[in-house]
Amino acid sequence: MKRRRVRKQFIGFVGLSLIYSGYLMLLGPYLCDQYARIFQITNVANYAREFNDLDEQDIQAAKQRAYTYNEQVYQQQLVKPYRYQANQDYDLNYLSLPWDEAEELFTIMIAKIKVNLPVGHGTSDELLQVMAGHLYGTSIPCNQKDSHTVVAAHSGLRSSELFSRLDELELDDEIKIRFLDEIYTYQVDKIEIVLPDEADNYLQIIPHEDYLTLYTCTPYGINTHRLLVRAKKMSKVEKVEEDSLKLSNQSYVPLIKIVLLSVGPLIGGGAWIKIKRRKQWQK
């Protein structure tokens, strides 16, 4: 009798373990994305926190460095920016933008598809696994004409959503960029799907204009083409009023989701088994 009960309990335990394992496998990509969001929100908050340590003189100096860099980009007119990616890890002037030891160049926000990402220096494979990257050889977004900023990110990663919903954007949708103490608004005016070797033709600076292009691979899992979403800068410029502590607190939301979704079923299952056993003993 006792042996039968033990065997029954063991079979029940194995069955529940298999169900829970399957549950985690199905939920895995979502949990990974929530974990990535914690990292991304933390980095966005760090950008705000580090910026708060700058005084007005430092801010103006950082802007001037960005203006100078953009002028050099415009004068050189890099016809094919991707040819210059090998230099991104050795250009100390670029890596020190917008201020020394800054880990991110700027941040990007797209309310429609719930994107709030830090944008790092360059587009190395390691960087693009966790955040968006600024395409080396293109402009820094700093409210300056004769510039064209290109931001690249992955689509369809199991570990993070990043630009996976970029194909949902439509003409006239808004994209916001935070650079130092200012937020710039861009309005989508062109969407193209092109072959990889054709993409550079769409990334050139147009004189007297200020453009932003978002760049990702498409379609999911095949990646034979590139999705380019171009947006033109609008005239309004907002001053940043964000609290870095408030931004940091936002990371608790995905953390709570991870805990509830991964541990919640265990607690609920354990409680259900305990109640069931109690009823059996009462009988």
C-alpha positions in Angstrom: 0.0 0.0 0.0 2.8 2.4 1.0 4.8 1.4 -2.1 1.8 2.1 -4.3 1.3 5.5 -2.8 5.0 6.4 -3.2 4.9 5.3 -6.9 1.7 7.3 -7.5 3.4 10.4 -5.9 6.5 9.9 -8.0 4.5 9.6 -11.2 2.5 12.7 -10.3 5.8 14.6 -9.6 7.3 13.5 -13.0 4.1 14.5 -14.8 3.9 17.9 -13.1 7.7 18.4 -13.9 7.1 17.7 -17.6 4.1 20.1 -17.7 6.1 22.8 -16.0 9.1 22.2 -18.3 6.8 22.5 -21.3 5.3 25.7 -19.9 8.8 27.2 -19.5 9.7 26.3 -23.0 6.6 28.0 -24.4 7.1 31.0 -22.3 10.9 31.1 -22.7 11.2 33.7 -25.4 8.9 36.1 -23.5 10.8 35.6 -20.3 14.1 36.3 -22.1 12.6 39.4 -23.7 11.5 40.7 -20.2 15.0 40.0 -18.9 16.5 42.0 -21.8 14.1 44.8 -21.1 15.5 45.0 -17.5 19.0 45.5 -19.0 17.7 48.1 -21.6 15.8 50.1 -19.0 18.8 50.1 -16.7 21.0 51.4 -19.5 18.5 54.1 -20.4 18.4 55.1 -16.7 22.2 55.0 -16.5 22.4 57.4 -19.5 20.1 59.8 -17.6 22.0 59.4 -14.4 25.4 60.0 -16.0 23.9 63.0 -17.8 22.7 64.5 -14.5 26.3 64.6 -13.4 27.2 67.0 -16.2 27.2 70.7 -15.7 26.1 73.2 -18.4 29.6 73.7 -19.6 30.1 69.9 -20.1 26.8 69.7 -22.0 27.7 72.4 -24.4 31.1 70.9 -24.9 29.5 67.5 -25.7 27.2 69.1 -28.2 30.1 70.9 -29.9 31.9 67.6 -30.2 28.9 66.1 -31.9 28.5 69.1 -34.3 32.2 68.7 -35.2 31.9 65.0 -35.8 28.8 65.5 -38.0 30.6 68.1 -40.1 33.4 65.7 -40.7 30.9 63.0 -41.7 29.2 65.4 -44.1 32.5 66.5 -45.7 33.8 63.0 -46.1 30.4 61.8 -47.6 31.0 58.1 -46.8 29.3 56.6 -49.8 29.1 53.1 -48.2 29.2 53.4 -44.4 29.3 49.6 -43.8 32.8 49.6 -45.5 34.1 51.5 -42.5 32.7 49.3 -39.7 36.2 47.9 -39.0 37.2 51.3 -37.8 34.5 51.7 -35.2 36.4 50.1 -32.4 39.6 52.2 -33.1 38.1 55.7 -33.6 38.7 57.2 -30.1 37.1 60.4 -31.0 33.9 58.5 -31.9 34.0 56.3 -28.9 34.3 59.3 -26.6 31.0 60.8 -27.8 29.0 62.5 -26.4 31.2 62.6 -23.3 34.1 60.6 -22.0 33.2 57.2 -20.7 29.6 57.4 -22.0 28.4 53.9 -22.6 25.6 55.0 -24.9 25.4 57.7 -27.6 21.7 58.4 -27.2 18.4 56.7 -26.6 15.5 55.9 -29.0 11.7 55.8 -28.1 8.9 54.6 -30.4 5.6 54.6 -28.5 3.6 52.7 -31.1 5.7 49.6 -30.8 6.8 50.0 -27.2 10.5 50.6 -28.0 12.7 52.4 -25.5 16.3 51.4 -26.2 19.8 52.6 -25.5 21.8 53.1 -28.7 25.5 52.2 -28.4 28.6 53.0 -30.4 28.8 51.0 -33.6 27.1 47.8 -34.7 29.3 45.0 -33.4 27.6 41.6 -33.1 28.0 41.7 -29.3 26.4 45.1 -28.9 23.5 44.3 -31.2 22.5 41.2 -29.1 21.4 43.5 -26.2 20.6 47.0 -27.7 20.4 49.1 -30.8 23.6 50.4 -32.5 24.5 53.6 -34.2 25.9 52.9 -37.7 29.5 54.2 -37.7 30.1 56.7 -40.5 26.6 58.3 -40.2 25.6 61.4 -38.3 24.9 61.9 -34.6 21.3 63.2 -33.9 21.9 66.7 -32.4 19.4 69.0 -34.1 21.7 69.8 -37.1 21.0 70.1 -40.8 23.0 68.1 -43.4 22.8 65.0 -41.3 21.4 61.5 -41.6 21.5 59.2 -38.5 21.2 55.4 -39.0 20.2 53.1 -36.1 20.4 49.4 -36.5 19.0 46.6 -34.4 18.0 42.9 -34.7 14.6 41.5 -35.4 13.2 38.1 -34.4 15.7 37.4 -31.7 14.4 34.9 -29.1 16.3 36.7 -26.3 15.0 40.3 -27.0 12.4 42.0 -29.1 14.5 45.0 -30.1 13.2 46.0 -33.7 11.0 42.9 -34.2 7.9 45.1 -34.5 9.5 47.7 -36.8 7.4 46.5 -39.7 4.3 47.8 -37.8 5.4 51.4 -38.4 3.5 53.4 -41.0 3.9 56.8 -42.7 3.6 59.8 -40.3 4.3 57.7 -37.2 6.6 59.4 -34.7 10.0 58.4 -33.4 11.8 60.2 -30.6 15.5 60.5 -29.9 17.0 61.7 -26.7 20.5 63.2 -27.0 21.9 64.8 -23.9 19.3 67.3 -22.6 17.0 67.4 -25.6 14.4 65.1 -27.3 13.9 65.3 -31.0 10.8 64.1 -32.8 11.0 62.5 -36.2 8.1 61.6 -38.5 8.2 58.6 -40.8 8.2 59.6 -44.4 9.5 56.6 -46.3 9.6 52.8 -45.8 11.6 50.6 -48.1 12.5 46.9 -48.3 15.7 46.4 -50.2 18.5 43.9 -50.8 21.6 44.2 -48.5 23.9 45.6 -51.2 21.3 48.3 -52.1 20.8 49.6 -48.5 23.7 52.1 -48.7 22.0 54.0 -51.5 19.2 55.0 -49.0 21.5 56.1 -46.2 23.1 59.2 -47.8 23.0 62.7 -46.4 20.6 65.0 -48.2 21.8 68.6 -48.1 19.9 70.9 -45.7 17.9 68.0 -44.3 18.0 66.1 -41.0 17.0 62.4 -41.4 16.9 59.3 -39.2 16.7 55.8 -40.7 16.0 52.6 -38.7 17.6 49.5 -40.2 16.9 45.9 -39.5 16.8 42.5 -41.3 13.7 41.0 -42.8 11.8 38.7 -43.1 12.1 36.9 -39.7 14.5 33.9 -39.8 15.4 34.4 -43.5 17.0 37.9 -43.4 17.5 38.1 -47.2 16.4 41.8 -47.2 16.7 44.9 -45.2 13.8 47.0 -43.8 14.6 50.7 -43.8 12.3 53.1 -42.0 13.2 56.7 -42.8 11.9 59.7 -40.7 12.4 63.4 -41.1 13.1 65.6 -38.1 10.3 67.9 -37.0 10.9 71.4 -35.8 9.9 71.0 -32.2 12.7 70.2 -29.6 11.7 69.2 -26.1 13.9 69.6 -23.0 14.4 66.5 -20.9 12.6 66.4 -17.6 13.1 62.7 -16.8 14.1 61.5 -13.4 16.8 58.8 -13.6 15.4 57.2 -10.4 11.9 56.9 -11.9 13.4 55.3 -15.0 15.3 52.8 -12.9 12.1 51.9 -11.1 10.5 50.9 -14.4 12.9 47.9 -14.5 10.8 46.3 -11.6 7.9 45.8 -14.0 9.6 43.1 -16.2 11.3 41.7 -13.1 7.9 41.2 -11.4 6.5 39.6 -14.6 9.5 37.1 -14.7 9.0 36.1 -11.0 5.2 35.7 -11.3 5.2 33.8 -14.5 8.1 31.5 -13.6 7.6 30.9 -9.9 3.8 31.5 -9.7 2.8 28.2 -11.2 5.1 26.3 -8.8 3.5 28.1 -5.8 0.0 27.5 -7.2 0.7 23.9 -8.0 2.2 23.2 -4.6 -0.8 24.8 -2.9 -3.2 22.7 -5.0 -1.4 19.5 -4.1 -1.4 20.4 -0.4 -5.1 21.1 -0.5 -5.8 17.9 -2.4 -3.8 15.8 0.1 -5.6 17.4 3.1 -8.9 16.5 1.6 -7.8 12.9 1.0 -6.6 12.6 4.7 -10.0 14.0 5.9 -11.8 11.3 4.0 
